[in-house]
Amino acid sequence: TSATGLVDYQPGSIVSREILKKSTGKVTVFAFDEHEGLSEHTSPFDALVHVIEGAVEISISGKPHKVSAGELILMPANQPHALKALSRFKMILTMIREK
């Protein structure tokens, strides 16, 4: 199965599909329509973003990073981060919890 085929774009929306959930973490595929995003927030877990289509600006502790298809970025635990779609984009988010 192609990862990009696991979620479809919805106009003006963010669509997610959890593909793995364990006590140690989870893997979720997201599809963001253009101009959609997530406001600044923190998480107690490290989160690895793998962009699989399109491009996103991810701000970590106020520093913006452009991440495009095929690229990865780590959002460290407890650091504020925000996401803004630069175009429609899809990503795989892997969250890892410490035991």
VENUR-V394464 format. One record per residue. N is the residue number from 1. RES is the residue in one small letter. PHI is phi as a letter, one per 40 degrees, with the letter a starting at -180 (NA if undefined). PSI is psi as a letter, one per 30 degrees, with the letter a starting at -180 (999 if undefined). Layout:
N,RES,PHI,PSI + N,RES,PHI,PSI
This chain:
1,t,NA,k + 2,s,c,k + 3,a,c,e + 4,t,c,f + 5,g,c,f + 6,l,c,f + 7,v,b,k + 8,d,b,l + 9,y,c,k + 10,q,b,k + 11,p,d,k + 12,g,g,g + 13,s,b,l + 14,i,b,k + 15,v,b,k + 16,s,b,l + 17,r,a,j + 18,e,c,k + 19,i,b,f + 20,l,a,k + 21,k,b,k + 22,k,b,l + 23,s,c,f + 24,t,c,f + 25,g,i,a + 26,k,a,l + 27,v,b,k + 28,t,b,k + 29,v,b,k + 30,f,b,k + 31,a,b,j + 32,f,b,k + 33,d,c,l + 34,e,d,k + 35,h,g,f + 36,e,c,l + 37,g,a,a + 38,l,b,k + 39,s,c,l + 40,e,d,k + 41,h,a,l + 42,t,b,l + 43,s,b,k + 44,p,c,g + 45,f,b,k + 46,d,c,k + 47,a,b,k + 48,l,b,k + 49,v,b,k + 50,h,b,j + 51,v,c,k + 52,i,b,f + 53,e,a,k + 54,g,g,a + 55,a,a,k + 56,v,a,l + 57,e,b,k + 58,i,b,k + 59,s,c,k + 60,i,b,j + 61,s,f,h + 62,g,g,f + 63,k,c,j + 64,p,c,k + 65,h,b,k + 66,k,c,k + 67,v,b,k + 68,s,b,l + 69,a,d,k + 70,g,g,f + 71,e,b,l + 72,l,b,l + 73,i,a,k + 74,l,c,k + 75,m,b,j + 76,p,c,k + 77,a,d,k + 78,n,g,g + 79,q,b,k + 80,p,c,k + 81,h,a,l + 82,a,a,l + 83,l,b,k + 84,k,b,k + 85,a,c,k + 86,l,c,f + 87,s,a,l + 88,r,d,k + 89,f,a,l + 90,k,b,k + 91,m,a,l + 92,i,b,k + 93,l,b,k + 94,t,b,j + 95,m,b,k + 96,i,b,k + 97,r,b,k + 98,e,c,k + 99,k,c,999
